[in-house]
Amino acid sequence: MSKSYEITSIDALEALYSPVNPISLAKETTSLTPEYRRWIERAPFFALASTGEAGLDCSPRGDGVGQLFRILDDKTLAIPDRRGNNRLDTLRNIIEDPRVALLFLIPGIEETLRINGRVTLTMEPALVNSFAVGGKAPVTVLLVTIEAVYFQCARALKRAKLWDPAAMISRAEVPTAGEMTRSARPGFDADAYDAELPARQQSSLY
């Protein structure tokens, strides 16, 4: 592709687009409004983006409503770090650079809500243990100090038809977890991995 078409300055970029809708700026706040709070309290899922010396990371976070995170006040969220693969990509990044971006989704709702802020990690016993499920507590809790909150309009999810049952595909139409692992690690026993995966995931949710 010709470099003559590359956009290399903010001025050149802005010249391609119409002026920003003033409402899209006015809806950004520095803390949770009562309405933003009502919205986010129903979210069972968000994606968490972070950055550090090793690069960028964006990880999915999901749990039951009320277990995924807790609103400590209108400027602070507490997020338990539930069990995962122990790569610790997000947590390593947070240690190096506390800036994060979160994108919250609610099934069936086409708007999304975005939060930008800074995180500290804590292992404070009372807080960690307050997030225990079935007697199993997370190792750490992320404390997010909110710097910006705003909702994203529904266009992206409408285009994707994300919640439209007619747009859903069968599991057989995409590679399995084992097959994707084998594509990166030739010789990996994908069939055995896939056979054991559902029980292993269920037993290690918390």
matplotlib code that plots the C-alpha trace (Angstrom):
import matplotlib.pyplot as plt

x = [0.0, 1.3, 2.7, 1.2, -2.1, -0.8, -2.2, 0.6, -0.7, -3.7, -4.5, -4.6, -6.8, -9.3, -9.6, -11.1, -13.9, -16.9, -16.6, -17.1, -20.7, -20.8, -23.0, -20.3, -18.0, -20.7, -21.6, -18.1, -17.8, -14.9, -17.0, -20.1, -23.3, -26.4, -27.4, -24.0, -24.0, -27.4, -26.1, -22.8, -24.4, -26.1, -23.0, -21.7, -18.8, -16.1, -12.8, -9.8, -7.0, -3.6, -0.1, 3.4, 7.0, 6.0, 3.3, -0.5, -3.0, -6.8, -8.4, -12.0, -13.5, -16.9, -18.8, -22.3, -23.8, -22.5, -19.5, -17.7, -16.8, -18.0, -18.5, -16.8, -17.8, -18.4, -14.7, -13.6, -14.2, -12.9, -12.3, -11.4, -8.7, -10.5, -8.7, -7.1, -4.1, -1.6, 0.2, -0.4, -0.2, -2.6, -1.2, 2.4, 1.3, -0.5, 2.6, 4.6, 1.8, -1.4, -3.4, -6.3, -9.4, -12.5, -15.4, -18.6, -21.3, -24.8, -26.4, -29.2, -28.2, -26.6, -25.0, -21.7, -20.0, -16.4, -14.2, -10.6, -8.6, -5.6, -5.3, -3.5, -3.2, -4.0, -3.9, -5.7, -7.2, -10.7, -11.3, -9.9, -11.9, -15.1, -15.0, -14.8, -17.1, -17.6, -14.9, -12.4, -11.0, -9.0, -5.3, -5.6, -8.1, -7.7, -8.7, -9.6, -9.6, -12.0, -10.8, -13.4, -16.7, -18.9, -21.3, -20.8, -23.7, -25.2, -23.9, -21.1, -23.2, -26.0, -23.7, -22.3, -25.8, -24.1, -27.3, -29.3, -30.1, -30.2, -26.6, -25.3, -23.2, -22.7, -19.6, -18.6, -18.1, -14.9, -11.8, -11.9, -9.5, -7.4, -7.2, -6.1, -3.5, -2.2, -1.9, 0.7, 2.2, 2.4, 1.9, -0.3, -3.1, -6.1, -8.6, -7.6, -7.4, -10.9, -12.4, -11.1, -11.6, -15.3, -14.8, -11.5, -13.0, -16.1, -13.9, -11.6, -14.0, -13.0]
y = [0.0, 3.4, 5.5, 8.6, 7.6, 7.3, 9.7, 10.9, 14.0, 14.9, 17.8, 15.5, 13.1, 15.7, 17.1, 13.8, 13.8, 16.0, 18.0, 16.1, 15.9, 18.1, 15.6, 12.9, 15.2, 16.4, 12.9, 12.2, 12.6, 12.2, 9.9, 7.8, 9.7, 8.1, 6.9, 5.5, 3.8, 2.1, 1.0, -0.5, -2.3, -4.6, -5.5, -9.1, -8.6, -6.1, -6.1, -4.6, -3.0, -2.2, -1.4, -2.0, -2.7, -6.0, -4.4, -4.1, -6.4, -6.7, -9.4, -10.4, -10.3, -11.9, -13.0, -12.8, -9.4, -8.2, -10.5, -9.1, -5.9, -3.6, 0.1, 1.5, 5.1, 7.1, 7.4, 3.8, 0.3, -2.8, -5.8, -9.3, -11.0, -14.3, -17.5, -17.6, -18.9, -17.2, -15.4, -12.2, -10.1, -7.5, -7.4, -7.1, -4.2, -2.5, -2.7, -0.9, 1.5, 2.0, 3.3, 1.1, 1.3, -0.8, -1.6, -2.9, -4.9, -6.0, -8.9, -7.6, -3.9, -2.3, 0.6, 0.0, 1.9, 2.9, 3.8, 5.1, 5.3, 4.1, 0.9, -0.1, -3.8, -4.8, -8.0, -6.4, -9.5, -8.1, -6.8, -9.9, -12.2, -10.2, -11.4, -15.1, -17.5, -21.0, -20.3, -19.4, -15.8, -14.1, -13.5, -9.8, -7.0, -4.2, -0.8, 1.4, 5.2, 6.5, 9.4, 9.3, 7.6, 7.7, 5.5, 4.4, 4.6, 1.4, 1.6, -0.9, -3.6, -3.0, -3.4, -6.6, -7.9, -9.1, -10.0, -11.0, -14.8, -15.1, -14.0, -16.6, -19.4, -23.0, -24.0, -26.3, -23.3, -22.1, -23.9, -25.4, -24.3, -27.4, -26.8, -23.2, -24.4, -27.0, -24.4, -22.6, -25.8, -28.6, -32.0, -30.8, -33.3, -31.1, -33.9, -34.8, -31.2, -30.4, -33.5, -32.5, -28.7, -28.3, -30.2, -28.4, -25.0, -25.7, -26.9, -23.9, -20.9, -19.5]
z = [0.0, -1.0, 1.9, 0.2, 1.7, 5.3, 7.8, 10.0, 11.8, 13.9, 11.6, 8.6, 10.6, 11.7, 8.2, 7.1, 9.6, 10.5, 13.7, 16.9, 18.2, 21.3, 23.1, 22.8, 24.8, 27.3, 28.3, 29.7, 33.5, 36.0, 38.3, 38.2, 37.9, 39.5, 36.0, 35.1, 38.4, 37.7, 34.3, 35.5, 38.4, 35.9, 33.9, 34.2, 31.8, 30.8, 28.9, 30.6, 28.6, 30.0, 28.9, 30.1, 29.0, 27.5, 25.4, 25.3, 26.8, 26.8, 29.0, 29.4, 32.9, 33.6, 36.7, 38.2, 38.7, 42.1, 42.0, 39.0, 40.9, 43.7, 43.6, 46.7, 45.9, 42.7, 42.0, 43.0, 41.8, 43.5, 41.1, 42.3, 40.2, 39.6, 38.7, 35.2, 33.4, 35.7, 32.8, 34.8, 31.7, 33.0, 36.6, 35.4, 33.2, 36.1, 38.3, 35.5, 34.3, 36.3, 33.4, 32.3, 30.1, 30.8, 28.4, 30.0, 28.3, 29.4, 27.4, 25.3, 25.7, 22.7, 24.5, 26.2, 29.0, 29.1, 32.1, 32.1, 35.2, 37.3, 39.3, 42.4, 43.4, 46.9, 49.0, 52.0, 53.7, 54.6, 51.0, 49.3, 51.5, 50.9, 47.3, 48.2, 46.4, 47.8, 50.3, 47.6, 47.6, 44.9, 45.4, 44.8, 44.2, 41.6, 42.9, 40.0, 40.6, 37.9, 35.7, 32.9, 32.4, 29.3, 27.4, 23.9, 21.5, 20.1, 16.5, 16.9, 18.5, 16.0, 13.1, 14.7, 15.6, 18.7, 20.6, 17.7, 18.0, 14.2, 14.0, 16.4, 14.9, 16.0, 18.0, 15.2, 12.9, 14.7, 15.9, 19.4, 22.2, 21.6, 17.9, 18.3, 20.8, 18.4, 15.7, 17.9, 19.3, 16.6, 18.1, 20.9, 21.7, 20.9, 21.2, 24.8, 25.8, 24.4, 26.1, 29.5, 29.2, 30.2, 33.5, 34.2, 33.6, 35.8, 38.7, 38.5, 38.1, 41.5]

ax = plt.figure().add_subplot(projection="3d")
ax.plot(x, y, z, "-o")
ax.set_aspect("equal")
plt.show()
